[in-house]
Amino acid sequence: MKKLLLVALATVGGLLVYRQLQAKKAEDDLWTEATDTVPADSTPAGV
């Protein structure tokens, strides 16, 4: 029973870490997009 509880706690802990890393990556991507000096959808005039 103790092993099952330990596995469950490790799984929940891993899930929390994973979700936090995903949130950080999403925020970093947002900042990169917001502070990019060249817009991604810009095309030169006359093209």
Number of C-alpha atoms within 10 A of each C-alpha: 6 7 8 9 10 11 12 12 12 12 12 12 11 12 12 12 12 12 11 12 12 12 12 12 12 12 12 12 12 12 11 11 13 10 10 10 8 8 10 8 5 7 8 5 5 4 4
